[in-house]
Amino acid sequence: MTIRLGSITSVVASTPDAAREILQRNDEACSGRTVPDAVTGMATHDAAVLWISANEEWRTIRKALNSYLTHQHKLDTLCDLRQNVVEGMLDFLRESGRKKDLFLAGTETSSNTTEWAMTELLLNPDMFSRVREEVSTTIGKDGKIQETNILDLPYLHAVIKETMRLHLSVPLLAPHKTETEVKLGKYVVPKDTRILINAWSMARDPMYWENPLMFWPERFLGNELDYKGHHFEFIPFGSGRRMCPGIPLAHRVVSLMVASFVYHFEWKLPHTREEMDMNDIFGLTLLRATPLVATPIPLK
Ligand code: HEM
């Protein structure tokens, strides 16, 4: 679909086939970026790798990022630091024990995903118990959750994937731009056209998903469906050369936070499922419209 947003011609891809045509078959030609005015206003926008053109500088930064973010042993070296941060957060919750606006809305995609995962788990006690049971099988003598032990837990992973399917943090990915004239399907698209990939609509399209609006992590058990950019109906991190380089880190951080919140606390919601505001608000990222508020009850 082509639309004009103000003076900018934009192409919107809303099907997995269209997304594959753009991000896989014509990845290089579609790897530019258009920078929204809201971002241009920020003094540092041209320093952010998300917004720079796919040039030599970008290639160098991506190489460095890939080297740090995708090698498991490099991520392992900072494992203790992350565990300490999460431990500090748990201590804070144990000590205060009061109702807390725990997951303050920010632009941070990992915390937003954690907040949505907790929202769904608190609304689905059976799933909450199943995650806790699974996490408890990995607990060592020190009673602590080790990041490296929870990375391969199938149900926890399914819960996180399902959260990313139903509550995409970056619903239209970051806007791409054509670097040259390019043929997409049967259409010739001029250079400098903005491309929006509607990952949100693909992730809830009944053509590809059974009961698409239902939170049902079991759909991810026993199959290879993942978010690494090969299954185009499910691309919360994008695909191709501009795909998010932070997937392994995001997976670790979100897994550790969700596992810790579920294992160490009971939670009490101040309202019923019907009263819960399940809306989100859209900037570049999609956040809970009302931050999750729940009371942590420490377990002895
Ligand atoms: C749940 C967590 C996260 C989600 C859902 C997410 C999602 C995304 C998406 C959709 C894009 C744009 C892809 C495209 O335009 O095709 C992106 C880009 C990017 N992400 Fe993430 N991200 C997450 C966490 C992280 C983390 C933890 C890091 C770094 C440590 C990170 C670093 C980046 C960078 C540097 C880019 C720009 C890549 C480029 O333009 O070449 N992200 N992310």
py3Dmol code that shows the C-alpha trace and the ligand (Angstrom):
import py3Dmol

protein = """\
ATOM      1  CA  MET A   1       0.000   0.000   0.000  1.00  0.00           C
ATOM      2  CA  THR A   2       1.291   3.494  -0.824  1.00  0.00           C
ATOM      3  CA  ILE A   3       0.275   6.498   1.236  1.00  0.00           C
ATOM      4  CA  ARG A   4       1.466  10.066   1.430  1.00  0.00           C
ATOM      5  CA  LEU A   5       2.175  11.259   4.933  1.00  0.00           C
ATOM      6  CA  GLY A   6       2.456  14.995   4.466  1.00  0.00           C
ATOM      7  CA  SER A   7       4.960  15.350   1.650  1.00  0.00           C
ATOM      8  CA  ILE A   8       6.591  11.953   2.213  1.00  0.00           C
ATOM      9  CA  THR A   9       5.658   9.033  -0.007  1.00  0.00           C
ATOM     10  CA  SER A  10       5.477   5.922   2.128  1.00  0.00           C
ATOM     11  CA  VAL A  11       4.994   2.274   1.298  1.00  0.00           C
ATOM     12  CA  VAL A  12       3.412   0.147   4.013  1.00  0.00           C
ATOM     13  CA  ALA A  13       3.981  -3.604   4.086  1.00  0.00           C
ATOM     14  CA  SER A  14       1.318  -5.457   6.038  1.00  0.00           C
ATOM     15  CA  THR A  15       1.800  -9.068   4.924  1.00  0.00           C
ATOM     16  CA  PRO A  16       4.671 -11.477   5.590  1.00  0.00           C
ATOM     17  CA  ASP A  17       5.218 -11.840   1.812  1.00  0.00           C
ATOM     18  CA  ALA A  18       5.589  -8.083   1.370  1.00  0.00           C
ATOM     19  CA  ALA A  19       7.935  -7.923   4.376  1.00  0.00           C
ATOM     20  CA  ARG A  20      10.055 -10.746   2.910  1.00  0.00           C
ATOM     21  CA  GLU A  21      10.199  -8.939  -0.448  1.00  0.00           C
ATOM     22  CA  ILE A  22      11.541  -5.824   1.303  1.00  0.00           C
ATOM     23  CA  LEU A  23      13.718  -7.151   4.139  1.00  0.00           C
ATOM     24  CA  GLN A  24      15.092 -10.274   2.474  1.00  0.00           C
ATOM     25  CA  ARG A  25      14.962 -10.113  -1.331  1.00  0.00           C
ATOM     26  CA  ASN A  26      15.682  -6.366  -1.524  1.00  0.00           C
ATOM     27  CA  ASP A  27      17.376  -5.913   1.825  1.00  0.00           C
ATOM     28  CA  GLU A  28      20.245  -3.742   0.608  1.00  0.00           C
ATOM     29  CA  ALA A  29      18.129  -1.382  -1.506  1.00  0.00           C
ATOM     30  CA  CYS A  30      15.691  -0.919   1.396  1.00  0.00           C
ATOM     31  CA  SER A  31      18.240  -0.491   4.167  1.00  0.00           C
ATOM     32  CA  GLY A  32      18.221   3.315   4.406  1.00  0.00           C
ATOM     33  CA  ARG A  33      16.526   5.207   7.204  1.00  0.00           C
ATOM     34  CA  THR A  34      14.179   8.150   7.254  1.00  0.00           C
ATOM     35  CA  VAL A  35      14.607  10.118  10.419  1.00  0.00           C
ATOM     36  CA  PRO A  36      11.321  11.397  11.898  1.00  0.00           C
ATOM     37  CA  ASP A  37      11.287  15.129  12.749  1.00  0.00           C
ATOM     38  CA  ALA A  38      10.744  14.277  16.412  1.00  0.00           C
ATOM     39  CA  VAL A  39      14.134  12.563  16.324  1.00  0.00           C
ATOM     40  CA  THR A  40      15.921  15.160  14.179  1.00  0.00           C
ATOM     41  CA  GLY A  41      15.141  17.610  16.969  1.00  0.00           C
ATOM     42  CA  MET A  42      17.414  15.699  19.326  1.00  0.00           C
ATOM     43  CA  ALA A  43      21.001  16.928  19.274  1.00  0.00           C
ATOM     44  CA  THR A  44      22.499  13.439  19.204  1.00  0.00           C
ATOM     45  CA  HIS A  45      20.299  11.797  16.591  1.00  0.00           C
ATOM     46  CA  ASP A  46      23.056  11.410  14.015  1.00  0.00           C
ATOM     47  CA  ALA A  47      25.131   9.545  16.571  1.00  0.00           C
ATOM     48  CA  ALA A  48      22.459   6.889  17.096  1.00  0.00           C
ATOM     49  CA  VAL A  49      23.072   3.752  15.063  1.00  0.00           C
ATOM     50  CA  LEU A  50      19.311   3.292  14.690  1.00  0.00           C
ATOM     51  CA  TRP A  51      19.033   6.431  12.595  1.00  0.00           C
ATOM     52  CA  ILE A  52      22.210   6.637  10.530  1.00  0.00           C
ATOM     53  CA  SER A  53      22.291   5.620   6.860  1.00  0.00           C
ATOM     54  CA  ALA A  54      23.605   2.190   5.953  1.00  0.00           C
ATOM     55  CA  ASN A  55      27.061   3.586   5.195  1.00  0.00           C
ATOM     56  CA  GLU A  56      30.649   2.643   6.121  1.00  0.00           C
ATOM     57  CA  GLU A  57      30.325   4.109   9.624  1.00  0.00           C
ATOM     58  CA  TRP A  58      27.129   2.109  10.231  1.00  0.00           C
ATOM     59  CA  ARG A  59      28.854  -1.090   9.020  1.00  0.00           C
ATOM     60  CA  THR A  60      31.726  -0.547  11.457  1.00  0.00           C
ATOM     61  CA  ILE A  61      29.382   0.081  14.393  1.00  0.00           C
ATOM     62  CA  ARG A  62      27.230  -2.952  13.521  1.00  0.00           C
ATOM     63  CA  LYS A  63      30.315  -5.158  13.341  1.00  0.00           C
ATOM     64  CA  ALA A  64      31.387  -4.009  16.799  1.00  0.00           C
ATOM     65  CA  LEU A  65      27.849  -4.428  18.182  1.00  0.00           C
ATOM     66  CA  ASN A  66      27.531  -7.906  16.677  1.00  0.00           C
ATOM     67  CA  SER A  67      30.800  -8.912  18.195  1.00  0.00           C
ATOM     68  CA  TYR A  68      29.681  -7.804  21.672  1.00  0.00           C
ATOM     69  CA  LEU A  69      25.993  -8.616  21.545  1.00  0.00           C
ATOM     70  CA  THR A  70      25.826 -11.943  19.732  1.00  0.00           C
ATOM     71  CA  HIS A  71      28.738 -13.866  21.228  1.00  0.00           C
ATOM     72  CA  GLN A  72      27.448 -15.866  24.153  1.00  0.00           C
ATOM     73  CA  HIS A  73      30.757 -15.827  26.049  1.00  0.00           C
ATOM     74  CA  LYS A  74      30.998 -12.025  25.835  1.00  0.00           C
ATOM     75  CA  LEU A  75      27.442 -11.750  27.166  1.00  0.00           C
ATOM     76  CA  ASP A  76      28.343 -14.258  29.884  1.00  0.00           C
ATOM     77  CA  THR A  77      31.120 -11.974  31.134  1.00  0.00           C
ATOM     78  CA  LEU A  78      28.594  -9.287  32.126  1.00  0.00           C
ATOM     79  CA  CYS A  79      26.151 -11.813  33.532  1.00  0.00           C
ATOM     80  CA  ASP A  80      27.117 -11.024  37.163  1.00  0.00           C
ATOM     81  CA  LEU A  81      26.561  -7.331  36.645  1.00  0.00           C
ATOM     82  CA  ARG A  82      23.033  -7.933  35.326  1.00  0.00           C
ATOM     83  CA  GLN A  83      22.276 -10.356  38.155  1.00  0.00           C
ATOM     84  CA  ASN A  84      23.414  -7.752  40.695  1.00  0.00           C
ATOM     85  CA  VAL A  85      21.131  -5.131  39.166  1.00  0.00           C
ATOM     86  CA  VAL A  86      18.144  -7.485  39.302  1.00  0.00           C
ATOM     87  CA  GLU A  87      19.072  -8.600  42.859  1.00  0.00           C
ATOM     88  CA  GLY A  88      19.122  -4.925  43.914  1.00  0.00           C
ATOM     89  CA  MET A  89      15.681  -4.466  42.418  1.00  0.00           C
ATOM     90  CA  LEU A  90      14.358  -7.541  44.268  1.00  0.00           C
ATOM     91  CA  ASP A  91      15.795  -6.296  47.580  1.00  0.00           C
ATOM     92  CA  PHE A  92      14.104  -2.994  47.041  1.00  0.00           C
ATOM     93  CA  LEU A  93      10.777  -4.754  46.491  1.00  0.00           C
ATOM     94  CA  ARG A  94      11.257  -7.018  49.518  1.00  0.00           C
ATOM     95  CA  GLU A  95      12.071  -4.078  51.758  1.00  0.00           C
ATOM     96  CA  SER A  96       9.351  -1.747  50.597  1.00  0.00           C
ATOM     97  CA  GLY A  97       6.607  -4.353  50.060  1.00  0.00           C
ATOM     98  CA  ARG A  98       4.295  -1.493  49.239  1.00  0.00           C
ATOM     99  CA  LYS A  99       2.236  -0.915  46.173  1.00  0.00           C
ATOM    100  CA  LYS A 100       4.684   0.252  43.591  1.00  0.00           C
ATOM    101  CA  ASP A 101       4.475   1.683  40.149  1.00  0.00           C
ATOM    102  CA  LEU A 102       7.063  -0.949  39.451  1.00  0.00           C
ATOM    103  CA  PHE A 103       7.582  -0.814  35.762  1.00  0.00           C
ATOM    104  CA  LEU A 104       7.724   2.901  35.096  1.00  0.00           C
ATOM    105  CA  ALA A 105       6.977   3.457  31.451  1.00  0.00           C
ATOM    106  CA  GLY A 106      10.088   4.405  29.539  1.00  0.00           C
ATOM    107  CA  THR A 107      11.137   3.998  25.985  1.00  0.00           C
ATOM    108  CA  GLU A 108      13.185   0.963  26.882  1.00  0.00           C
ATOM    109  CA  THR A 109      11.923  -1.985  24.897  1.00  0.00           C
ATOM    110  CA  SER A 110      13.132  -4.676  27.300  1.00  0.00           C
ATOM    111  CA  SER A 111      11.411  -3.167  30.343  1.00  0.00           C
ATOM    112  CA  ASN A 112       8.264  -2.610  28.324  1.00  0.00           C
ATOM    113  CA  THR A 113       8.247  -6.262  27.240  1.00  0.00           C
ATOM    114  CA  THR A 114       8.801  -7.330  30.863  1.00  0.00           C
ATOM    115  CA  GLU A 115       5.910  -5.144  31.980  1.00  0.00           C
ATOM    116  CA  TRP A 116       3.565  -6.699  29.425  1.00  0.00           C
ATOM    117  CA  ALA A 117       4.742 -10.227  30.254  1.00  0.00           C
ATOM    118  CA  MET A 118       3.998  -9.588  33.951  1.00  0.00           C
ATOM    119  CA  THR A 119       0.613  -8.096  33.071  1.00  0.00           C
ATOM    120  CA  GLU A 120      -0.350 -11.230  31.136  1.00  0.00           C
ATOM    121  CA  LEU A 121       1.004 -13.586  33.806  1.00  0.00           C
ATOM    122  CA  LEU A 122      -0.846 -11.793  36.602  1.00  0.00           C
ATOM    123  CA  LEU A 123      -4.036 -12.098  34.584  1.00  0.00           C
ATOM    124  CA  ASN A 124      -3.372 -15.796  33.912  1.00  0.00           C
ATOM    125  CA  PRO A 125      -2.494 -17.486  37.249  1.00  0.00           C
ATOM    126  CA  ASP A 126      -2.087 -20.951  35.679  1.00  0.00           C
ATOM    127  CA  MET A 127       0.616 -19.605  33.390  1.00  0.00           C
ATOM    128  CA  PHE A 128       2.216 -17.756  36.300  1.00  0.00           C
ATOM    129  CA  SER A 129       2.402 -21.041  38.285  1.00  0.00           C
ATOM    130  CA  ARG A 130       3.797 -22.915  35.322  1.00  0.00           C
ATOM    131  CA  VAL A 131       6.618 -20.362  34.901  1.00  0.00           C
ATOM    132  CA  ARG A 132       7.375 -20.505  38.627  1.00  0.00           C
ATOM    133  CA  GLU A 133       7.493 -24.296  38.588  1.00  0.00           C
ATOM    134  CA  GLU A 134       9.814 -24.309  35.601  1.00  0.00           C
ATOM    135  CA  VAL A 135      12.136 -21.688  37.103  1.00  0.00           C
ATOM    136  CA  SER A 136      12.234 -23.514  40.464  1.00  0.00           C
ATOM    137  CA  THR A 137      13.790 -26.579  38.779  1.00  0.00           C
ATOM    138  CA  THR A 138      16.880 -24.495  37.991  1.00  0.00           C
ATOM    139  CA  ILE A 139      17.455 -23.009  41.445  1.00  0.00           C
ATOM    140  CA  GLY A 140      20.798 -23.890  43.013  1.00  0.00           C
ATOM    141  CA  LYS A 141      21.630 -24.354  46.699  1.00  0.00           C
ATOM    142  CA  ASP A 142      22.075 -20.605  47.161  1.00  0.00           C
ATOM    143  CA  GLY A 143      18.385 -20.113  46.316  1.00  0.00           C
ATOM    144  CA  LYS A 144      19.247 -17.789  43.453  1.00  0.00           C
ATOM    145  CA  ILE A 145      18.262 -17.669  39.831  1.00  0.00           C
ATOM    146  CA  GLN A 146      21.254 -17.912  37.526  1.00  0.00           C
ATOM    147  CA  GLU A 147      20.826 -16.172  34.192  1.00  0.00           C
ATOM    148  CA  THR A 148      22.628 -18.924  32.303  1.00  0.00           C
ATOM    149  CA  ASN A 149      20.309 -21.605  33.740  1.00  0.00           C
ATOM    150  CA  ILE A 150      17.068 -20.028  32.617  1.00  0.00           C
ATOM    151  CA  LEU A 151      17.921 -19.177  29.010  1.00  0.00           C
ATOM    152  CA  ASP A 152      16.611 -22.453  27.634  1.00  0.00           C
ATOM    153  CA  LEU A 153      13.453 -22.871  29.697  1.00  0.00           C
ATOM    154  CA  PRO A 154      10.800 -23.667  27.056  1.00  0.00           C
ATOM    155  CA  TYR A 155       7.727 -22.303  28.820  1.00  0.00           C
ATOM    156  CA  LEU A 156       9.355 -19.077  30.008  1.00  0.00           C
ATOM    157  CA  HIS A 157      10.679 -18.552  26.506  1.00  0.00           C
ATOM    158  CA  ALA A 158       7.212 -19.235  25.043  1.00  0.00           C
ATOM    159  CA  VAL A 159       5.695 -16.656  27.421  1.00  0.00           C
ATOM    160  CA  ILE A 160       8.224 -14.057  26.280  1.00  0.00           C
ATOM    161  CA  LYS A 161       7.664 -14.828  22.610  1.00  0.00           C
ATOM    162  CA  GLU A 162       3.897 -14.641  23.047  1.00  0.00           C
ATOM    163  CA  THR A 163       4.316 -11.293  24.831  1.00  0.00           C
ATOM    164  CA  MET A 164       6.390 -10.028  21.921  1.00  0.00           C
ATOM    165  CA  ARG A 165       3.767 -11.261  19.449  1.00  0.00           C
ATOM    166  CA  LEU A 166       0.778  -9.651  21.116  1.00  0.00           C
ATOM    167  CA  HIS A 167       2.497  -6.564  22.530  1.00  0.00           C
ATOM    168  CA  LEU A 168       5.119  -5.529  20.025  1.00  0.00           C
ATOM    169  CA  SER A 169       7.410  -2.884  21.435  1.00  0.00           C
ATOM    170  CA  VAL A 170       8.238  -1.457  18.016  1.00  0.00           C
ATOM    171  CA  PRO A 171       5.076  -2.125  16.004  1.00  0.00           C
ATOM    172  CA  LEU A 172       6.147  -0.542  12.687  1.00  0.00           C
ATOM    173  CA  LEU A 173       9.869  -1.341  13.154  1.00  0.00           C
ATOM    174  CA  ALA A 174      12.052   1.711  12.564  1.00  0.00           C
ATOM    175  CA  PRO A 175      11.161   3.386   9.252  1.00  0.00           C
ATOM    176  CA  HIS A 176      13.321   2.140   6.372  1.00  0.00           C
ATOM    177  CA  LYS A 177      14.078   4.072   3.166  1.00  0.00           C
ATOM    178  CA  THR A 178      14.859   2.958  -0.370  1.00  0.00           C
ATOM    179  CA  GLU A 179      18.474   3.773  -1.293  1.00  0.00           C
ATOM    180  CA  THR A 180      17.823   3.255  -5.024  1.00  0.00           C
ATOM    181  CA  GLU A 181      14.813   2.745  -7.265  1.00  0.00           C
ATOM    182  CA  VAL A 182      13.686  -0.798  -6.559  1.00  0.00           C
ATOM    183  CA  LYS A 183      11.130  -3.258  -7.878  1.00  0.00           C
ATOM    184  CA  LEU A 184       9.035  -4.609  -5.023  1.00  0.00           C
ATOM    185  CA  GLY A 185       6.718  -7.308  -6.355  1.00  0.00           C
ATOM    186  CA  LYS A 186       5.136  -5.790  -9.414  1.00  0.00           C
ATOM    187  CA  TYR A 187       5.656  -2.185  -8.327  1.00  0.00           C
ATOM    188  CA  VAL A 188       8.560   0.112  -9.098  1.00  0.00           C
ATOM    189  CA  VAL A 189       9.298   2.126  -5.966  1.00  0.00           C
ATOM    190  CA  PRO A 190      11.353   5.322  -6.362  1.00  0.00           C
ATOM    191  CA  LYS A 191      14.557   6.075  -4.456  1.00  0.00           C
ATOM    192  CA  ASP A 192      14.059   7.800  -1.085  1.00  0.00           C
ATOM    193  CA  THR A 193      10.635   6.283  -0.408  1.00  0.00           C
ATOM    194  CA  ARG A 194       9.879   5.633   3.248  1.00  0.00           C
ATOM    195  CA  ILE A 195       9.010   2.033   4.055  1.00  0.00           C
ATOM    196  CA  LEU A 196       6.955   1.061   7.066  1.00  0.00           C
ATOM    197  CA  ILE A 197       6.686  -2.607   7.995  1.00  0.00           C
ATOM    198  CA  ASN A 198       3.533  -3.299   9.944  1.00  0.00           C
ATOM    199  CA  ALA A 199       4.911  -6.104  12.108  1.00  0.00           C
ATOM    200  CA  TRP A 200       2.067  -5.503  14.578  1.00  0.00           C
ATOM    201  CA  SER A 201      -0.713  -6.451  12.133  1.00  0.00           C
ATOM    202  CA  MET A 202       1.168  -9.523  10.844  1.00  0.00           C
ATOM    203  CA  ALA A 203       1.613 -10.786  14.382  1.00  0.00           C
ATOM    204  CA  ARG A 204      -2.155 -10.847  14.909  1.00  0.00           C
ATOM    205  CA  ASP A 205      -3.362 -11.764  11.437  1.00  0.00           C
ATOM    206  CA  PRO A 206      -5.867 -14.674  11.630  1.00  0.00           C
ATOM    207  CA  MET A 207      -4.401 -16.002   8.345  1.00  0.00           C
ATOM    208  CA  TYR A 208      -1.281 -17.055  10.296  1.00  0.00           C
ATOM    209  CA  TRP A 209      -2.367 -17.338  13.917  1.00  0.00           C
ATOM    210  CA  GLU A 210      -5.052 -19.400  15.618  1.00  0.00           C
ATOM    211  CA  ASN A 211      -7.062 -17.244  18.048  1.00  0.00           C
ATOM    212  CA  PRO A 212      -4.709 -14.342  17.305  1.00  0.00           C
ATOM    213  CA  LEU A 213      -5.951 -12.037  20.053  1.00  0.00           C
ATOM    214  CA  MET A 214      -5.602 -14.652  22.769  1.00  0.00           C
ATOM    215  CA  PHE A 215      -2.502 -14.728  25.005  1.00  0.00           C
ATOM    216  CA  TRP A 216      -1.540 -18.363  24.555  1.00  0.00           C
ATOM    217  CA  PRO A 217       2.184 -19.138  24.990  1.00  0.00           C
ATOM    218  CA  GLU A 218       1.542 -22.830  24.217  1.00  0.00           C
ATOM    219  CA  ARG A 219       1.393 -21.892  20.515  1.00  0.00           C
ATOM    220  CA  PHE A 220       5.194 -21.583  20.631  1.00  0.00           C
ATOM    221  CA  LEU A 221       5.864 -24.953  22.263  1.00  0.00           C
ATOM    222  CA  GLY A 222       7.158 -27.837  20.157  1.00  0.00           C
ATOM    223  CA  ASN A 223       7.934 -25.805  17.056  1.00  0.00           C
ATOM    224  CA  GLU A 224      10.773 -23.767  15.643  1.00  0.00           C
ATOM    225  CA  LEU A 225       8.861 -20.510  15.362  1.00  0.00           C
ATOM    226  CA  ASP A 226      11.160 -17.749  16.578  1.00  0.00           C
ATOM    227  CA  TYR A 227      11.798 -14.023  16.308  1.00  0.00           C
ATOM    228  CA  LYS A 228      15.168 -14.181  14.610  1.00  0.00           C
ATOM    229  CA  GLY A 229      13.914 -12.755  11.346  1.00  0.00           C
ATOM    230  CA  HIS A 230      13.092 -15.889   9.334  1.00  0.00           C
ATOM    231  CA  HIS A 231       9.384 -16.174  10.077  1.00  0.00           C
ATOM    232  CA  PHE A 232       7.981 -13.012   8.609  1.00  0.00           C
ATOM    233  CA  GLU A 233       4.632 -13.217  10.398  1.00  0.00           C
ATOM    234  CA  PHE A 234       6.638 -12.727  13.619  1.00  0.00           C
ATOM    235  CA  ILE A 235       9.364 -10.087  13.356  1.00  0.00           C
ATOM    236  CA  PRO A 236       9.340  -8.028  16.600  1.00  0.00           C
ATOM    237  CA  PHE A 237      13.079  -7.356  16.062  1.00  0.00           C
ATOM    238  CA  GLY A 238      12.832  -6.811  12.295  1.00  0.00           C
ATOM    239  CA  SER A 239      14.820  -8.845   9.780  1.00  0.00           C
ATOM    240  CA  GLY A 240      17.729  -8.386   7.408  1.00  0.00           C
ATOM    241  CA  ARG A 241      20.671  -6.048   7.740  1.00  0.00           C
ATOM    242  CA  ARG A 242      18.890  -3.409   9.877  1.00  0.00           C
ATOM    243  CA  MET A 243      17.496  -6.012  12.211  1.00  0.00           C
ATOM    244  CA  CYS A 244      17.960  -5.420  15.957  1.00  0.00           C
ATOM    245  CA  PRO A 245      21.439  -6.548  17.055  1.00  0.00           C
ATOM    246  CA  GLY A 246      20.301  -6.704  20.691  1.00  0.00           C
ATOM    247  CA  ILE A 247      18.232  -9.923  20.545  1.00  0.00           C
ATOM    248  CA  PRO A 248      20.518 -12.121  22.703  1.00  0.00           C
ATOM    249  CA  LEU A 249      20.846  -9.404  25.322  1.00  0.00           C
ATOM    250  CA  ALA A 250      17.116  -8.622  25.286  1.00  0.00           C
ATOM    251  CA  HIS A 251      16.379 -12.342  25.674  1.00  0.00           C
ATOM    252  CA  ARG A 252      18.666 -12.555  28.715  1.00  0.00           C
ATOM    253  CA  VAL A 253      17.455  -9.385  30.399  1.00  0.00           C
ATOM    254  CA  VAL A 254      13.738 -10.041  29.902  1.00  0.00           C
ATOM    255  CA  SER A 255      14.073 -13.722  30.925  1.00  0.00           C
ATOM    256  CA  LEU A 256      15.967 -12.818  34.088  1.00  0.00           C
ATOM    257  CA  MET A 257      13.542 -10.077  35.106  1.00  0.00           C
ATOM    258  CA  VAL A 258      10.382 -12.112  34.481  1.00  0.00           C
ATOM    259  CA  ALA A 259      11.823 -15.240  36.145  1.00  0.00           C
ATOM    260  CA  SER A 260      12.893 -13.211  39.201  1.00  0.00           C
ATOM    261  CA  PHE A 261       9.594 -11.387  39.609  1.00  0.00           C
ATOM    262  CA  VAL A 262       7.631 -14.622  39.287  1.00  0.00           C
ATOM    263  CA  TYR A 263       9.854 -16.826  41.441  1.00  0.00           C
ATOM    264  CA  HIS A 264      10.430 -14.490  44.374  1.00  0.00           C
ATOM    265  CA  PHE A 265       7.010 -12.897  44.865  1.00  0.00           C
ATOM    266  CA  GLU A 266       3.281 -13.375  44.952  1.00  0.00           C
ATOM    267  CA  TRP A 267       1.565 -10.383  43.392  1.00  0.00           C
ATOM    268  CA  LYS A 268      -1.726  -8.715  44.098  1.00  0.00           C
ATOM    269  CA  LEU A 269      -3.479  -6.607  41.492  1.00  0.00           C
ATOM    270  CA  PRO A 270      -5.508  -3.677  42.795  1.00  0.00           C
ATOM    271  CA  HIS A 271      -8.296  -4.398  40.315  1.00  0.00           C
ATOM    272  CA  THR A 272     -10.025  -7.148  38.370  1.00  0.00           C
ATOM    273  CA  ARG A 273      -9.199  -8.394  34.892  1.00  0.00           C
ATOM    274  CA  GLU A 274     -12.154  -6.387  33.515  1.00  0.00           C
ATOM    275  CA  GLU A 275     -10.881  -3.185  35.110  1.00  0.00           C
ATOM    276  CA  MET A 276      -7.363  -3.648  33.754  1.00  0.00           C
ATOM    277  CA  ASP A 277      -6.425  -1.118  31.082  1.00  0.00           C
ATOM    278  CA  MET A 278      -4.944  -3.239  28.295  1.00  0.00           C
ATOM    279  CA  ASN A 279      -4.437  -0.333  25.906  1.00  0.00           C
ATOM    280  CA  ASP A 280      -1.123   0.913  24.683  1.00  0.00           C
ATOM    281  CA  ILE A 281       0.112   4.268  23.487  1.00  0.00           C
ATOM    282  CA  PHE A 282       2.173   4.695  20.364  1.00  0.00           C
ATOM    283  CA  GLY A 283       5.332   6.738  19.877  1.00  0.00           C
ATOM    284  CA  LEU A 284       8.055   4.897  18.012  1.00  0.00           C
ATOM    285  CA  THR A 285       7.569   2.256  20.651  1.00  0.00           C
ATOM    286  CA  LEU A 286       4.286   0.931  21.963  1.00  0.00           C
ATOM    287  CA  LEU A 287       3.947   1.240  25.737  1.00  0.00           C
ATOM    288  CA  ARG A 288       1.289   0.274  28.241  1.00  0.00           C
ATOM    289  CA  ALA A 289      -1.121   3.233  28.344  1.00  0.00           C
ATOM    290  CA  THR A 290      -1.443   2.769  32.105  1.00  0.00           C
ATOM    291  CA  PRO A 291       1.712   1.539  33.869  1.00  0.00           C
ATOM    292  CA  LEU A 292       1.265  -1.820  35.587  1.00  0.00           C
ATOM    293  CA  VAL A 293       0.645  -1.391  39.305  1.00  0.00           C
ATOM    294  CA  ALA A 294       0.866  -4.512  41.476  1.00  0.00           C
ATOM    295  CA  THR A 295       1.768  -5.224  45.105  1.00  0.00           C
ATOM    296  CA  PRO A 296       4.717  -7.596  45.635  1.00  0.00           C
ATOM    297  CA  ILE A 297       4.334 -10.036  48.511  1.00  0.00           C
ATOM    298  CA  PRO A 298       7.789 -11.522  49.257  1.00  0.00           C
ATOM    299  CA  LEU A 299       7.930 -15.299  49.648  1.00  0.00           C
ATOM    300  CA  LYS A 300       9.624 -16.624  52.760  1.00  0.00           C
TER     301      LYS A 300
END
"""
ligand_1 = """\
43
HEM
C 12.634 -6.495 23.687
C 13.662 -5.784 23.352
C 13.919 -5.177 21.976
C 13.089 -5.063 20.876
C 11.639 -5.545 20.721
C 13.850 -4.406 19.836
C 13.363 -4.135 18.567
C 14.071 -3.473 17.582
C 13.561 -3.150 16.267
C 12.170 -3.511 15.755
C 14.531 -2.486 15.593
C 14.435 -1.925 14.161
C 14.599 -3.009 13.114
C 14.353 -2.518 11.699
O 14.205 -1.326 11.495
O 14.270 -3.333 10.777
C 15.676 -2.381 16.471
C 16.863 -1.770 16.142
C 17.946 -1.691 16.979
N 18.058 -2.233 18.249
Fe 16.634 -3.241 19.270
N 15.098 -4.115 20.325
C 15.196 -4.577 21.617
C 16.297 -4.525 22.455
C 17.532 -4.023 22.090
C 18.718 -4.062 22.919
C 18.806 -4.711 24.308
C 19.711 -3.437 22.201
C 21.156 -3.170 22.522
C 21.847 -3.497 23.445
C 19.144 -3.002 20.936
C 19.831 -2.318 19.964
C 19.304 -1.945 18.736
C 20.048 -1.180 17.733
C 21.488 -0.655 17.851
C 19.195 -1.010 16.624
C 19.494 -0.279 15.318
C 19.980 -1.249 14.265
C 20.235 -0.564 12.912
O 19.519 0.372 12.560
O 21.131 -1.002 12.202
N 17.829 -3.380 20.908
N 15.375 -2.993 17.686
"""
view = py3Dmol.view(width=600, height=400)
view.addModel(protein, "pdb")
view.setStyle({"model": 0}, {"cartoon": {"style": "trace"}})
view.addModel(ligand_1, "xyz")
view.setStyle({"model": 1}, {"stick": {}})
view.zoomTo()
view.show()
